[in-house]
């Protein structure tokens, strides 16, 4: 299992034009310039037996997805997407409400 937290930094999965701490948008730049990588499609193309993109605001679906991964033979990939309290500057208790906007 791997947990990735960027701390507001640009990553390969950050969308074009996003404002991050390492790719700031403003008068000098429109933000991240490169297209984001579709990690789920990349992992599926490499033959992972189970690939999913899940969000904590849909916790029942998320729980089923993790259970399926645990029951699957071979390497699995789950891309868990959640709103960023650091960069979006909202109270952490509102995370699931904010996740609904993006999913």
C-alpha positions as CSV (number, residue, x, y, z in Angstrom):
1,X,0.0,0.0,0.0
2,X,1.3,3.5,-0.8
3,X,0.0,6.8,0.3
4,X,0.9,9.9,-1.7
5,X,0.4,13.4,-0.4
6,X,1.9,16.2,-2.5
7,X,1.4,19.0,0.1
8,X,0.0,21.2,-2.7
9,X,2.9,20.5,-5.1
10,X,2.4,19.7,-8.8
11,X,2.2,16.0,-9.7
12,X,1.9,14.1,-12.9
13,X,-1.8,13.7,-12.2
14,X,-2.4,17.5,-11.7
15,X,-4.6,18.9,-14.5
16,X,-3.4,21.6,-17.0
17,X,-3.8,25.1,-15.6
18,X,-4.0,24.0,-12.0
19,X,-2.5,26.4,-9.4
20,X,-0.1,24.5,-7.0
21,X,2.7,25.6,-4.7
22,X,5.2,24.5,-7.4
23,X,3.2,25.6,-10.5
24,X,1.6,28.8,-9.5
25,X,-1.0,30.5,-11.7
26,X,-1.0,34.3,-12.0
27,X,0.1,37.1,-14.3
28,X,3.4,35.2,-15.1
29,X,1.9,31.7,-15.8
30,X,-1.5,30.0,-16.2
31,X,-0.4,27.2,-13.8
32,X,0.7,23.7,-14.8
33,X,1.6,23.5,-18.5
34,X,1.7,19.7,-19.1
35,X,-1.3,17.5,-19.6
36,X,-2.2,15.3,-16.6
37,X,-1.5,11.6,-16.8
38,X,-4.5,9.3,-16.7
39,X,-3.0,7.0,-14.1
40,X,-6.0,4.6,-14.0
41,X,-5.8,4.1,-17.8
42,X,-2.1,3.6,-17.7
43,X,-2.3,0.9,-15.0
44,X,-5.2,-0.8,-16.9
45,X,-3.1,-0.8,-20.1
46,X,-0.3,-2.5,-18.2
47,X,-2.6,-5.3,-17.3
48,X,-3.3,-4.8,-13.6
49,X,-6.1,-7.3,-12.7
50,X,-8.0,-4.7,-10.8
51,X,-7.9,-0.9,-11.3
52,X,-10.3,1.7,-9.8
53,X,-10.7,5.3,-9.0
54,X,-12.5,6.0,-5.8
55,X,-13.5,8.9,-3.5
56,X,-14.1,8.8,0.3
57,X,-17.4,10.7,-0.1
58,X,-18.8,7.6,-1.7
59,X,-17.6,5.4,1.2
60,X,-19.8,2.4,0.5
61,X,-18.4,2.1,-3.1
62,X,-14.9,2.8,-1.8
63,X,-15.2,0.0,0.8
64,X,-16.4,-2.5,-1.9
65,X,-13.5,-1.4,-4.2
66,X,-10.9,-2.0,-1.5
67,X,-12.5,-5.4,-0.7
68,X,-12.4,-6.4,-4.3
69,X,-8.7,-5.4,-4.5
70,X,-7.9,-7.5,-1.5
71,X,-9.7,-10.5,-3.1
72,X,-8.0,-10.0,-6.5
73,X,-4.9,-12.1,-7.3
74,X,-2.0,-10.0,-8.5
75,X,-1.1,-6.3,-8.3
76,X,-4.0,-3.9,-8.0
77,X,-4.2,-0.1,-8.4
78,X,-6.6,2.2,-6.6
79,X,-6.5,5.9,-7.3
80,X,-8.2,7.6,-4.4
81,X,-9.2,11.1,-5.1
82,X,-9.9,13.6,-2.3
83,X,-10.1,17.4,-2.0
84,X,-7.0,19.1,-0.6
85,X,-7.5,20.9,2.7
86,X,-4.0,22.5,2.4
87,X,-4.4,24.1,-0.9
88,X,-8.2,24.7,-1.0
89,X,-8.1,26.1,2.5
90,X,-11.3,24.5,4.0
91,X,-11.9,22.9,7.4
92,X,-10.9,19.2,7.2
93,X,-14.4,18.2,8.6
94,X,-15.8,19.5,5.3
95,X,-13.7,17.2,3.1
96,X,-16.5,14.8,2.1
97,X,-18.8,17.7,1.2
98,X,-16.0,19.2,-1.0
99,X,-15.4,15.9,-2.6
100,X,-18.9,15.9,-4.0
101,X,-18.0,18.8,-6.2
102,X,-15.4,16.9,-8.1
103,X,-16.9,13.4,-8.3
